[in-house]
């Protein structure tokens, strides 16, 4: 990476371990995946309601991970 040989690997592994540690403290990788999925689902529903309100009712009846959600 930076031309220092083994120190590149030490820094890369330390950064990886730090990020995994932070994810573990915050609830784990699964919780992070669920949060990103929920965010994407809610923002896509809002976007569909703006662009194609005719289809918004159909999407609202589609159950998500936590059952059917309303806008």
C-alpha positions as MATLAB code, in Angstrom:
seq = 'XXXXXXXXXXXXXXXXXXXXXXXXXXXXXXXXXXXXXXXXXXXXXXXXXXXXXXXXXXXXXXXXXXXXXXX';
ca = [
       0.000    0.000    0.000;
       2.408    2.670    1.208;
       5.657    0.894    0.390;
       6.537   -0.204    3.940;
       6.071   -3.959    3.514;
       4.904   -5.662    6.707;
       3.639   -2.442    8.294;
       1.022   -2.209    5.555;
      -0.390   -5.537    6.669;
      -0.256   -4.562   10.336;
      -2.204   -1.357    9.646;
      -4.735   -3.147    7.413;
      -5.394   -5.886    9.988;
      -5.628   -3.352   12.840;
      -8.147   -1.259   10.885;
     -10.185   -4.356   10.061;
     -10.187   -5.513   13.697;
     -11.205   -2.042   14.870;
     -14.145   -1.887   12.448;
     -15.329   -5.379   13.419;
     -15.026   -4.413   17.108;
     -17.149   -1.306   16.565;
     -19.798   -3.338   14.736;
     -19.824   -5.876   17.568;
     -20.297   -3.144   20.172;
     -23.125   -1.586   18.156;
     -25.041   -4.842   17.879;
     -23.248   -6.969   15.346;
     -23.058   -7.385   11.603;
     -26.626   -8.730   11.466;
     -27.982   -5.609   13.131;
     -26.056   -3.446   10.677;
     -27.494   -5.422    7.746;
     -31.016   -5.090    9.138;
     -30.596   -1.329    9.606;
     -29.392   -0.868    6.020;
     -32.220   -3.052    4.668;
     -34.856   -1.147    6.680;
     -33.443    2.175    5.482;
     -33.494    1.053    1.857;
     -37.019   -0.310    2.154;
     -38.413    2.866    3.717;
     -36.653    5.224    1.303;
     -37.781    3.201   -1.724;
     -41.381    3.295   -0.513;
     -41.203    7.056   -0.105;
     -39.724    7.393   -3.596;
     -42.440    5.210   -5.152;
     -45.112    7.271   -3.411;
     -43.648   10.421   -4.978;
     -43.024    9.069   -8.470;
     -45.878    6.582   -8.931;
     -48.590    7.087   -6.309;
     -50.780    4.559   -8.145;
     -48.405    1.750   -7.122;
     -47.795    2.986   -3.565;
     -50.857    1.170   -2.183;
     -49.690   -2.108   -3.717;
     -46.238   -1.749   -2.179;
     -47.712   -0.887    1.233;
     -49.472   -4.266    1.285;
     -46.209   -6.104    0.564;
     -44.901   -7.396    3.891;
     -41.386   -6.422    4.805;
     -39.176   -8.031    7.386;
     -41.431   -6.764   10.195;
     -44.732   -7.292    8.433;
     -46.655   -4.716    6.414;
     -45.583   -1.137    6.993;
     -47.409    2.010    6.048;
     -45.824    5.156    4.663;
];
